[in-house]
Amino acid sequence: MGKIRLTTAQALIKFLNQQYIHVDGEEFPFVEGMFNVFGHGNVLGIGQALEQDAGHLKVIQGKNEQGMAHAAIAYSKQMLRQKIYAVTTSVGPGSANLAAAAGTALANNIPVLFIPGDTFATRQPDPVLQQVEQEYSLAVTTNDALKPVSRYWDRITRPEQLMSSLIRAFEVMTDPGKAGPATICISQDVEGEAFNYDEKFFEKRVHYVDRKAPVERELNGAAELIRSSKKPVILIGGGAKYSKARDILLALSEKHNIPLVETQAGKATVESTFKNNLGGMGITGTVAANKAARQADLIIGIGTRYTDFATSSKTAFNFETTKFLNINVSRLQAYKLDAFQVVADAKTTLEQLAPLLEGYESEFGSFITELKVEWIAERDRLSKVSFTRENFDPEVKNHFSQEVLNEYADALNTELAQTTALIAVNDTISPDSTIITSAGSLPGDVQRVWNPTVPNTYNVEYGYSCMGYEVSGALGVKLAEPTKEVYSLVGDGSFLMLHSELITAIQYGQKINVVLFDNSGFGCINNLQMDHGGGSYFCEFRTHDNKILTIDYAKVAEGYGAKTYRVNTVEQLKEALEDAKKQEVSTLIDIKVLPKTMTDGYDSWWNVGVAEVSKKESIQKAYAFRQQKLETAKQY
């Protein structure tokens, strides 16, 4: 067997170039490129290897480690987990900045490869710059903080360890049942050390992603559950989207008159225009989906984790009468809610299940249509929510007095409601555009009112709801869909948290559109504290002398080189959106909206911690209400 002498870093890059994935008869490279912020822990090793021979890898210079990692995550998500970008950082603050992004990837089951540098394997110059020290162990580095947020984690302290570590990492990332972030930390001295690697290690390696078929017992049990149910509801999770189960979901729903409801990750698996699609379910769901779930005697969960938002903290269903059937490639997820488990691929399972359901029809009748019509009317109302300084719409969720709302209207120079603006965006942009958001009130709003008419145009990260994903992720989506428009829907709070990769998008000519909703505060959490009896405490953005903070975000983005717009009315918004379509450079639309004008919950409840002891009667009432709801909540 031949040998090739390479540094550890050079071997890493050569290996990455030879990794392929095989899905449904198609074979293509798995690693598209690598994001980097170079520091002393990786520039002389991995940086040298990339400069010498990057192969087909596209190398992109990030501006913030968390930001570029979020871009990599959004790319993988948009590519249905079939392609990835790797991410390299230095040790210390650089790798620490990966923690939030790694948690985001892990919570959403998104494969991404993190390659932070590490301290010296020899320990000769310890403590090196940016090295932390713990008295209980000299082996601990900042990278140990990534262990709980990685699906696979390893530290390379000898060049030959790279071989087994990389093979294990790619096994994890290409397994649909446990896909997630793989972290391989490489000691910075080892990155430059040479080793005689077997040439065979660098041969083309194909990772086969075969669809796991259900066994006969699983199929028969699932069919029996469905046939014996009167009102089954299909809950579409992210696993259904990654499995490309759209066509069979449409066929089964239409043929057997079974309503479809969606999680955040599952939304846009099936387009919103399908007659039986009732939209998002749970705390951020529609009244139509939640009413259907309440009546269901069987929930068919397709690739879902059953998060608290999807299940309304386990109060969305009548557990006395409702059974659960879970179809999931993850055995862990299939076991949830004490369901009948089918541990298999979603599309394959549904296709094999279809013949066993011949002649079956649910008893929902025309109720599905009635629910959909009811929700369409409510969405139409939300598109026209109005406010004036003299008289605000009484339907608007409102904890603030008319006086405070007037103060915001004057400071922001707007009377525009968030729902009105959001639906106007939905109705104006091209249907094949992809939107992306993650945190604050916008994910709830879009799950309810955003109508995607083209599948896989909804890239919302709500497994971790990580602030700062929105702008960074837009770059990742654009890299995945270079010929289509991408719109980052972001609140002012999240924008302030992290928007560094807007600069990267401009730098590399990757046009993204940032649609910024500015209500001068952390509005979602302000709602949460006031909903539960508290006052408005440190969630509004106010100055030292209690004036509303006003920021010209358009000017900020203009300084970076973006084309910008300032919007205070629906008419201005539509004009800005139309003009933004014509631009070749990234754009930012600064929309001033009033607080308390987002959507509210529909027949749902969220279990959050409330003070058991308080001097305020309003908080005492909130605690009593929580205890009452917990009596009906499922405990497992």
C-alpha positions as CSV (number, residue, x, y, z in Angstrom):
1,M,0.0,0.0,0.0
2,G,1.4,3.4,-1.0
3,K,2.1,6.2,1.4
4,I,1.8,9.9,1.1
5,R,3.5,12.3,3.5
6,L,1.3,15.2,4.6
7,T,0.8,17.4,7.5
8,T,-2.3,16.7,9.6
9,A,-4.0,19.8,8.2
10,Q,-3.2,18.9,4.7
11,A,-4.5,15.4,5.2
12,L,-7.7,16.9,6.6
13,I,-8.3,19.0,3.5
14,K,-7.4,16.2,1.1
15,F,-9.9,13.9,2.9
16,L,-12.7,16.4,2.8
17,N,-12.4,16.7,-0.9
18,Q,-13.0,13.0,-1.4
19,Q,-16.2,12.6,0.7
20,Y,-19.4,11.9,-1.4
21,I,-23.0,11.2,-0.5
22,H,-25.3,8.9,-2.3
23,V,-29.1,9.6,-2.0
24,D,-31.9,8.1,-4.1
25,G,-29.5,7.1,-6.9
26,E,-27.7,10.5,-7.0
27,E,-24.1,10.9,-6.0
28,F,-22.3,14.2,-5.3
29,P,-19.7,15.8,-3.0
30,F,-20.8,16.1,0.6
31,V,-18.5,19.0,1.6
32,E,-19.1,22.2,-0.4
33,G,-16.6,24.4,1.3
34,M,-15.2,25.9,4.4
35,F,-15.9,29.0,6.4
36,N,-13.0,30.4,8.3
37,V,-11.9,33.0,10.8
38,F,-8.1,32.5,11.1
39,G,-6.2,32.9,14.3
40,H,-2.9,31.7,15.7
41,G,-4.5,28.3,16.4
42,N,-5.5,27.4,12.8
43,V,-3.9,29.8,10.3
44,L,-0.5,28.2,10.1
45,G,-2.0,24.7,9.9
46,I,-5.4,24.5,8.3
47,G,-4.9,27.9,6.6
48,Q,-1.6,26.7,5.0
49,A,-3.3,23.5,3.8
50,L,-6.1,25.4,2.2
51,E,-3.7,27.9,0.6
52,Q,-1.6,25.1,-0.8
53,D,-4.5,23.1,-2.3
54,A,-8.1,23.6,-1.3
55,G,-9.3,21.3,-4.1
56,H,-13.0,21.9,-4.9
57,L,-13.7,23.4,-1.5
58,K,-15.1,27.0,-1.6
59,V,-13.3,29.0,1.1
60,I,-15.2,31.8,2.6
61,Q,-13.9,34.3,5.2
62,G,-16.4,34.9,8.0
63,K,-16.6,37.9,10.3
64,N,-17.8,36.2,13.5
65,E,-17.4,32.5,14.4
66,Q,-21.0,32.1,15.5
67,G,-22.3,34.0,12.5
68,M,-20.4,31.9,9.9
69,A,-21.4,28.7,11.7
70,H,-25.0,29.8,11.5
71,A,-24.5,30.3,7.7
72,A,-23.2,26.8,7.4
73,I,-26.2,25.4,9.4
74,A,-28.7,27.3,7.3
75,Y,-27.0,26.0,4.1
76,S,-27.2,22.4,5.3
77,K,-30.8,22.8,6.3
78,Q,-31.8,24.3,3.0
79,M,-29.9,21.5,1.2
80,L,-32.1,19.0,3.2
81,R,-29.0,17.9,5.1
82,Q,-27.3,16.5,2.0
83,K,-24.4,18.9,1.7
84,I,-22.4,20.8,4.3
85,Y,-19.9,23.6,4.8
86,A,-17.1,23.0,7.3
87,V,-16.2,25.7,9.8
88,T,-12.7,26.3,11.2
89,T,-11.8,28.7,14.1
90,S,-8.9,29.2,16.4
91,V,-9.0,28.0,20.0
92,G,-10.1,30.2,22.9
93,P,-12.7,32.9,22.1
94,G,-12.9,31.6,18.5
95,S,-14.1,28.2,19.5
96,A,-16.1,29.5,22.4
97,N,-18.1,31.5,19.8
98,L,-19.1,28.2,18.2
99,A,-21.1,27.0,21.3
100,A,-24.4,28.8,20.4
101,A,-24.1,27.6,16.8
102,A,-23.3,24.0,17.8
103,G,-26.4,24.0,20.1
104,T,-28.5,25.3,17.2
105,A,-27.3,22.5,14.9
106,L,-27.7,19.9,17.6
107,A,-31.3,20.9,18.5
108,N,-32.3,20.9,14.8
109,N,-30.4,17.7,13.9
110,I,-28.4,19.5,11.2
111,P,-25.0,18.1,10.1
112,V,-22.1,20.5,10.1
113,L,-18.4,20.0,10.7
114,F,-16.6,22.2,13.2
115,I,-12.8,22.2,13.2
116,P,-11.5,24.5,15.9
117,G,-7.8,24.6,16.6
118,D,-6.6,23.5,20.0
119,T,-3.8,24.1,22.5
120,F,-0.4,22.4,22.1
121,A,-0.4,18.6,22.4
122,T,3.2,18.8,23.7
123,R,2.1,21.4,26.3
124,Q,5.6,22.8,26.0
125,P,4.6,26.5,25.7
126,D,1.6,26.2,27.9
127,P,-0.3,28.3,28.7
128,V,-0.4,29.7,25.2
129,L,-2.4,32.8,24.2
130,Q,-6.1,32.4,24.8
131,Q,-5.6,29.1,26.7
132,V,-7.8,28.6,29.8
133,E,-6.4,26.7,32.8
134,Q,-8.2,24.5,35.2
135,E,-6.6,23.2,38.4
136,Y,-8.2,19.8,38.2
137,S,-6.9,19.0,34.7
138,L,-4.3,20.2,32.3
139,A,-6.2,18.5,29.5
140,V,-9.2,20.9,29.6
141,T,-9.4,23.6,26.9
142,T,-12.1,25.9,25.7
143,N,-13.1,23.2,23.2
144,D,-14.4,21.0,26.0
145,A,-17.3,23.4,26.2
146,L,-18.4,22.1,22.8
147,K,-18.9,18.5,24.1
148,P,-22.5,18.8,25.2
149,V,-23.6,20.6,22.0
150,S,-21.9,18.2,19.6
151,R,-23.3,14.9,18.3
152,Y,-19.7,13.7,17.9
153,W,-16.6,15.3,19.6
154,D,-12.9,14.4,19.4
155,R,-9.5,16.0,20.0
156,I,-6.6,15.2,17.8
157,T,-3.2,15.1,19.6
158,R,-1.4,12.8,17.1
159,P,-1.5,13.0,13.3
160,E,-2.6,9.4,12.8
161,Q,-5.7,9.9,15.0
162,L,-7.2,12.0,12.3
163,M,-8.1,8.9,10.2
164,S,-10.4,7.1,12.6
165,S,-11.8,10.4,13.9
166,L,-12.9,11.7,10.4
167,I,-14.5,8.4,9.4
168,R,-16.5,8.4,12.6
169,A,-17.5,12.1,12.2
170,F,-18.8,11.5,8.6
171,E,-20.7,8.4,9.7
172,V,-22.6,10.5,12.3
173,M,-23.2,13.5,9.9
174,T,-24.6,11.3,7.1
175,D,-26.9,9.2,9.4
176,P,-30.4,10.7,9.2
177,G,-31.2,9.2,12.6
178,K,-28.5,11.0,14.5
179,A,-27.4,13.8,12.2
180,G,-25.9,16.8,14.0
181,P,-22.7,18.7,14.5
182,A,-19.4,16.9,14.5
183,T,-16.5,18.7,16.3
184,I,-12.9,17.7,15.7
185,C,-10.4,19.8,17.6
186,I,-6.9,19.7,16.3
187,S,-3.9,20.7,18.5
188,Q,-2.2,23.6,16.7
189,D,1.2,22.0,16.8
190,V,-0.2,18.7,15.4
191,E,-1.9,20.6,12.5
192,G,1.6,21.2,11.2
193,E,3.1,17.8,12.0
194,A,3.7,15.4,9.1
195,F,2.8,11.7,8.9
196,N,3.0,9.0,6.2
197,Y,-0.7,8.4,5.5
198,D,-2.0,5.4,3.6
199,E,-3.0,6.6,0.1
200,K,-6.1,4.5,0.4
201,F,-7.4,6.9,3.1
202,F,-7.7,9.6,0.4
203,E,-9.6,7.5,-2.1
204,K,-13.1,8.6,-3.0
205,R,-15.4,7.6,-0.1
206,V,-19.1,7.3,-0.7
207,H,-21.5,7.6,2.2
208,Y,-24.8,5.8,1.3
209,V,-27.9,7.3,2.8
210,D,-30.4,4.4,2.2
211,R,-34.0,4.8,3.2
212,K,-34.7,2.6,6.1
213,A,-37.9,0.6,5.4
214,P,-40.4,-0.4,8.1
215,V,-40.7,-4.0,9.1
216,E,-44.0,-5.9,8.6
217,R,-44.9,-5.6,12.3
218,E,-44.5,-1.8,12.2
219,L,-46.6,-1.5,9.0
220,N,-49.4,-3.7,10.2
221,G,-49.5,-1.9,13.6
222,A,-49.6,1.5,12.0
223,A,-52.3,0.6,9.5
224,E,-54.4,-0.9,12.3
225,L,-54.1,2.3,14.3
226,I,-55.2,4.5,11.4
227,R,-58.0,2.3,10.2
228,S,-59.5,2.1,13.7
229,S,-59.3,5.8,14.2
230,K,-62.1,8.2,13.4
231,K,-60.3,11.5,13.3
232,P,-56.6,11.1,12.7
233,V,-54.4,14.2,12.2
234,I,-51.0,14.1,10.5
235,L,-48.3,16.3,12.2
236,I,-45.6,17.1,9.7
237,G,-42.1,17.5,11.3
238,G,-38.8,18.4,9.8
239,G,-38.1,14.7,9.2
240,A,-40.9,14.7,6.6
241,K,-39.2,17.6,4.7
242,Y,-35.8,16.0,4.8
243,S,-37.3,12.7,3.5
244,K,-39.0,14.6,0.6
245,A,-42.3,13.1,1.6
246,R,-44.5,15.9,0.1
247,D,-46.1,13.8,-2.7
248,I,-47.2,10.9,-0.6
249,L,-48.4,13.2,2.2
250,L,-50.6,15.0,-0.4
251,A,-51.9,11.7,-1.7
252,L,-52.8,10.2,1.7
253,S,-54.3,13.4,3.0
254,E,-56.6,13.9,0.0
255,K,-57.6,10.3,-0.5
256,H,-58.4,9.6,3.2
257,N,-59.5,13.2,4.2
258,I,-56.9,13.5,6.9
259,P,-55.9,17.1,7.9
260,L,-52.3,18.1,7.8
261,V,-50.7,20.3,10.6
262,E,-47.1,21.5,10.8
263,T,-44.3,22.1,13.1
264,Q,-41.9,24.9,12.4
265,A,-39.4,22.5,10.9
266,G,-42.1,20.8,8.9
267,K,-43.7,23.9,7.4
268,A,-43.4,24.2,3.6
269,T,-43.0,20.4,3.2
270,V,-46.5,20.8,1.7
271,E,-47.5,24.1,0.2
272,S,-50.1,26.2,2.2
273,T,-52.5,26.2,-0.8
274,F,-53.3,22.5,-0.4
275,K,-56.9,22.3,0.8
276,N,-56.2,20.0,3.8
277,N,-53.1,21.9,5.1
278,L,-54.3,23.7,8.2
279,G,-50.9,25.3,9.0
280,G,-48.8,25.4,12.1
281,M,-49.8,23.6,15.3
282,G,-49.3,24.5,18.9
283,I,-48.3,27.7,20.7
284,T,-47.3,29.5,17.5
285,G,-50.0,27.7,15.4
286,T,-53.3,28.5,13.8
287,V,-56.7,28.2,15.3
288,A,-57.5,25.7,12.6
289,A,-54.7,23.4,13.3
290,N,-55.2,23.5,17.0
291,K,-58.9,22.8,16.8
292,A,-58.2,19.8,14.6
293,A,-55.6,18.5,17.0
294,R,-58.0,18.9,19.9
295,Q,-60.6,16.7,18.1
296,A,-58.1,14.1,17.0
297,D,-58.2,10.5,18.3
298,L,-54.9,9.7,16.6
299,I,-51.9,11.9,16.0
300,I,-49.6,10.6,13.3
301,G,-46.2,12.3,14.0
302,I,-44.0,12.3,10.9
303,G,-40.4,13.2,11.8
304,T,-41.2,15.4,14.7
305,R,-39.5,15.9,18.1
306,Y,-42.8,17.0,19.8
307,T,-41.3,20.2,21.3
308,D,-43.2,22.2,23.9
309,F,-44.3,24.7,21.2
310,A,-45.7,22.0,18.9
311,T,-47.6,20.3,21.7
312,S,-48.6,23.5,23.6
313,S,-46.6,22.1,26.5
314,K,-48.4,18.8,26.2
315,T,-51.9,20.3,26.5
316,A,-52.7,20.4,22.7
317,F,-54.3,17.0,22.8
318,N,-57.0,15.1,24.7
319,F,-54.8,12.5,26.2
320,E,-57.8,10.5,27.5
321,T,-58.9,9.7,24.0
322,T,-55.9,10.4,21.7
323,K,-53.4,7.8,20.6
324,F,-50.0,8.5,18.9
325,L,-48.3,6.9,16.0
326,N,-44.7,8.1,15.4
327,I,-42.8,7.6,12.2
328,N,-39.2,8.7,12.7
329,V,-35.7,7.6,11.7
330,S,-34.7,8.3,15.3
331,R,-35.6,5.6,17.8
332,L,-35.4,8.3,20.6
333,Q,-37.9,10.5,18.9
334,A,-40.2,7.7,17.9
335,Y,-40.7,6.7,21.6
336,K,-42.1,10.1,22.6
337,L,-45.6,10.4,24.1
338,D,-45.7,6.6,24.6
339,A,-46.5,6.2,20.9
340,F,-46.6,3.2,18.6
341,Q,-43.2,3.4,17.0
342,V,-42.2,3.0,13.4
343,V,-38.4,3.6,13.2
344,A,-38.0,4.1,9.5
345,D,-37.8,6.7,6.7
346,A,-40.9,8.9,6.4
347,K,-41.4,8.7,2.7
348,T,-40.8,5.0,2.4
349,T,-43.1,4.2,5.3
350,L,-46.0,6.2,4.0
351,E,-45.6,4.7,0.5
352,Q,-45.7,1.2,1.9
353,L,-48.5,2.1,4.2
354,A,-50.7,3.5,1.5
355,P,-52.0,0.1,0.1
356,L,-53.0,-1.0,3.6
357,L,-55.3,2.0,4.0
358,E,-57.5,1.3,0.9
359,G,-61.1,2.1,1.5
360,Y,-60.5,4.1,4.7
361,E,-61.8,7.6,5.2
362,S,-61.7,9.8,8.2
363,E,-64.9,11.2,9.8
364,F,-63.8,14.8,9.6
365,G,-66.0,15.4,6.6
366,S,-66.3,19.0,5.6
367,F,-64.9,20.2,9.0
368,I,-61.4,20.5,7.5
369,T,-62.7,22.9,4.9
370,E,-64.6,24.9,7.5
371,L,-61.5,25.2,9.7
372,K,-59.4,26.4,6.7
373,V,-62.0,29.0,5.7
374,E,-62.2,30.3,9.3
375,W,-58.4,30.7,9.4
376,I,-58.2,32.4,6.0
377,A,-60.7,35.0,7.4
378,E,-58.6,35.5,10.5
379,R,-55.4,35.9,8.4
380,D,-57.2,38.5,6.3
381,R,-58.1,40.4,9.4
382,L,-54.5,40.3,10.6
383,S,-53.4,41.8,7.2
384,K,-55.5,44.9,7.9
385,V,-54.8,45.6,11.6
386,S,-54.8,49.4,11.9
387,F,-53.7,51.9,14.5
388,T,-53.9,55.6,14.8
389,R,-52.8,57.9,17.5
390,E,-56.4,58.6,18.3
391,N,-57.8,55.0,18.2
392,F,-56.0,51.7,18.1
393,D,-57.5,48.5,16.9
394,P,-59.1,46.8,20.0
395,E,-58.2,43.4,18.5
396,V,-54.5,44.2,18.8
397,K,-52.8,42.5,21.7
398,N,-52.3,45.4,24.1
399,H,-50.7,45.8,27.5
400,F,-49.6,49.3,26.8
401,S,-51.8,52.3,27.3
402,Q,-52.9,54.5,24.4
403,E,-50.4,57.1,25.8
404,V,-47.5,54.7,25.6
405,L,-48.5,53.5,22.1
406,N,-48.6,57.1,21.0
407,E,-45.2,57.6,22.5
408,Y,-43.9,54.8,20.3
409,A,-45.8,56.1,17.3
410,D,-44.2,59.5,17.7
411,A,-40.7,58.2,18.4
412,L,-40.7,55.7,15.5
413,N,-42.8,57.8,13.3
414,T,-45.1,54.9,12.4
415,E,-48.6,53.6,12.8
416,L,-47.8,50.3,11.1
417,A,-48.7,47.0,12.7
418,Q,-46.3,44.0,12.5
419,T,-48.8,41.6,11.1
420,T,-49.9,44.0,8.4
421,A,-46.3,44.5,7.3
422,L,-45.5,40.8,7.4
423,I,-48.4,39.7,5.3
424,A,-47.6,42.5,2.8
425,V,-44.1,41.0,2.5
426,N,-45.6,37.6,1.9
427,D,-47.9,38.9,-0.8
428,T,-45.2,41.0,-2.6
429,I,-42.1,38.8,-2.9
430,S,-41.7,36.1,-5.5
431,P,-43.3,32.8,-4.4
432,D,-40.1,30.9,-5.0
433,S,-38.1,33.1,-2.6
434,T,-37.0,31.6,0.7
435,I,-37.5,33.3,4.1
436,I,-35.5,32.8,7.2
437,T,-36.0,33.7,10.8
438,S,-35.4,32.3,14.2
439,A,-36.1,34.3,17.4
440,G,-38.6,36.8,18.9
441,S,-42.1,37.2,17.8
442,L,-41.5,36.7,14.1
443,P,-41.3,32.9,14.2
444,G,-44.8,32.8,15.8
445,D,-46.1,35.3,13.3
446,V,-44.7,33.5,10.2
447,Q,-45.8,30.0,11.3
448,R,-49.3,31.4,11.6
449,V,-49.7,33.9,8.7
450,W,-46.9,33.1,6.2
451,N,-48.3,31.2,3.3
452,P,-45.5,29.3,1.4
453,T,-46.9,28.3,-2.0
454,V,-43.6,26.6,-3.1
455,P,-42.2,23.8,-1.0
456,N,-38.9,24.2,0.9
457,T,-39.1,28.0,0.9
458,Y,-39.4,28.3,4.7
459,N,-36.1,28.1,6.6
460,V,-37.1,28.9,10.2
461,E,-34.8,27.8,13.0
462,Y,-37.0,27.1,16.0
463,G,-35.4,24.1,17.5
464,Y,-33.0,26.4,19.4
465,S,-34.6,29.8,18.5
466,C,-31.1,31.3,18.4
467,M,-30.9,35.1,18.1
468,G,-28.5,36.0,15.4
469,Y,-29.3,33.1,13.1
470,E,-31.5,35.3,10.9
471,V,-29.0,37.4,9.0
472,S,-26.1,34.9,9.1
473,G,-28.4,32.1,8.0
474,A,-29.6,34.1,5.0
475,L,-26.1,33.9,3.6
476,G,-26.2,30.1,4.0
477,V,-29.5,29.9,2.2
478,K,-28.2,32.1,-0.7
479,L,-25.2,29.8,-1.1
480,A,-27.7,26.9,-1.3
481,E,-30.1,28.7,-3.7
482,P,-27.9,31.2,-5.6
483,T,-30.5,32.0,-8.3
484,K,-33.3,32.8,-5.9
485,E,-34.1,35.6,-3.6
486,V,-33.7,35.1,0.2
487,Y,-35.3,37.3,2.8
488,S,-34.1,37.5,6.4
489,L,-37.0,38.4,8.6
490,V,-35.4,39.8,11.8
491,G,-36.4,41.9,14.7
492,D,-34.2,44.8,15.9
493,G,-33.2,42.8,19.0
494,S,-31.8,39.9,17.0
495,F,-30.2,42.2,14.5
496,L,-28.3,43.9,17.3
497,M,-27.3,40.5,18.6
498,L,-25.5,39.4,15.5
499,H,-25.5,40.6,11.8
500,S,-21.8,40.3,10.9
501,E,-22.4,38.0,7.9
502,L,-24.3,40.7,6.1
503,I,-20.8,42.1,5.5
504,T,-19.7,38.6,4.2
505,A,-22.6,38.5,1.9
506,I,-21.7,41.9,0.4
507,Q,-18.1,40.9,0.3
508,Y,-18.7,37.8,-1.8
509,G,-21.5,39.2,-4.0
510,Q,-24.1,36.9,-2.4
511,K,-27.2,39.1,-2.4
512,I,-29.5,38.7,0.6
513,N,-32.4,40.9,1.6
514,V,-32.7,41.8,5.3
515,V,-36.3,42.8,6.3
516,L,-35.8,44.4,9.7
517,F,-38.9,44.9,12.0
518,D,-38.0,47.6,14.5
519,N,-40.2,48.1,17.5
520,S,-37.4,49.3,19.8
521,G,-37.2,46.4,22.2
522,F,-37.3,42.7,22.9
523,G,-41.0,42.7,22.1
524,C,-41.7,38.9,22.4
525,I,-40.2,38.7,25.9
526,N,-41.9,41.9,26.9
527,N,-45.2,40.2,26.0
528,L,-44.2,37.2,28.0
529,Q,-43.5,39.1,31.2
530,M,-46.6,41.2,30.9
531,D,-48.8,38.3,30.0
532,H,-47.8,36.7,33.3
533,G,-48.6,39.7,35.5
534,G,-45.3,41.5,35.4
535,G,-44.6,45.1,34.3
536,S,-42.6,46.2,31.4
537,Y,-39.2,45.7,32.9
538,F,-35.9,46.0,30.9
539,C,-37.4,44.6,27.6
540,E,-38.1,48.0,26.0
541,F,-35.1,49.8,24.5
542,R,-35.0,53.1,26.4
543,T,-32.3,55.6,27.0
544,H,-30.9,56.6,30.4
545,D,-33.6,59.4,30.6
546,N,-36.4,56.9,29.7
547,K,-36.8,58.0,26.1
548,I,-37.5,55.3,23.4
549,L,-34.3,54.4,21.7
550,T,-34.4,55.2,18.0
551,I,-31.8,53.7,15.6
552,D,-31.4,54.3,11.9
553,Y,-30.7,50.7,10.9
554,A,-30.7,51.7,7.2
555,K,-27.8,54.0,7.8
556,V,-25.9,51.1,9.5
557,A,-26.4,48.8,6.6
558,E,-25.7,51.6,4.1
559,G,-22.3,52.0,5.7
560,Y,-21.5,48.3,5.0
561,G,-22.4,48.8,1.3
562,A,-26.0,47.6,1.2
563,K,-28.9,49.2,-0.7
564,T,-31.3,50.4,2.1
565,Y,-34.8,51.6,2.5
566,R,-36.8,53.3,5.3
567,V,-40.4,52.2,5.7
568,N,-43.3,53.5,7.8
569,T,-46.3,52.5,5.7
570,V,-47.5,49.5,3.7
571,E,-47.2,51.5,0.5
572,Q,-43.6,52.3,1.2
573,L,-42.9,48.7,2.1
574,K,-44.3,47.3,-1.2
575,E,-42.3,49.9,-3.2
576,A,-39.1,49.0,-1.3
577,L,-39.7,45.3,-1.9
578,E,-40.2,45.8,-5.6
579,D,-37.1,47.9,-5.9
580,A,-35.1,45.5,-3.9
581,K,-35.9,42.7,-6.4
582,K,-34.0,44.8,-9.0
583,Q,-30.8,45.2,-7.0
584,E,-27.7,43.1,-7.4
585,V,-26.3,44.0,-4.0
586,S,-27.7,43.0,-0.6
587,T,-30.5,45.1,0.7
588,L,-31.9,46.1,4.1
589,I,-35.5,47.4,4.6
590,D,-35.8,49.2,7.9
591,I,-39.5,48.8,8.9
592,K,-40.7,50.8,11.9
593,V,-43.6,48.9,13.5
594,L,-45.5,49.4,16.7
595,P,-45.1,47.0,19.7
596,K,-47.9,44.8,20.7
597,T,-49.1,44.3,17.1
598,M,-47.9,40.8,16.5
599,T,-50.1,37.7,16.5
600,D,-51.4,36.1,19.7
601,G,-51.9,32.5,20.7
602,Y,-54.8,30.5,19.4
603,D,-56.3,27.9,21.7
604,S,-52.8,27.1,23.1
605,W,-50.8,27.4,26.3
606,W,-47.1,27.6,27.1
607,N,-45.7,26.3,30.3
608,V,-43.2,28.8,31.7
609,G,-41.9,29.3,35.2
610,V,-44.0,31.8,37.2
611,A,-43.1,33.2,40.6
612,E,-45.0,31.1,43.3
613,V,-44.7,34.0,45.8
614,S,-45.3,37.6,44.7
615,K,-46.6,40.9,46.1
616,K,-48.4,41.6,42.9
617,E,-52.0,40.2,42.6
618,S,-51.6,39.9,38.8
619,I,-48.6,37.5,39.2
620,Q,-50.5,35.5,41.9
621,K,-53.3,35.0,39.4
622,A,-50.8,34.0,36.7
623,Y,-49.3,31.4,39.0
624,A,-52.7,30.0,39.9
625,F,-53.7,29.7,36.2
626,R,-50.4,27.8,35.5
627,Q,-51.1,25.3,38.3
628,Q,-54.6,24.8,36.8
629,K,-53.2,24.1,33.4
630,L,-50.6,21.7,34.7
631,E,-53.4,19.5,36.1
632,T,-54.4,18.6,32.5
633,A,-50.9,18.5,31.0
634,K,-49.2,15.2,30.1
635,Q,-46.2,14.5,32.3
636,Y,-44.1,12.4,29.9
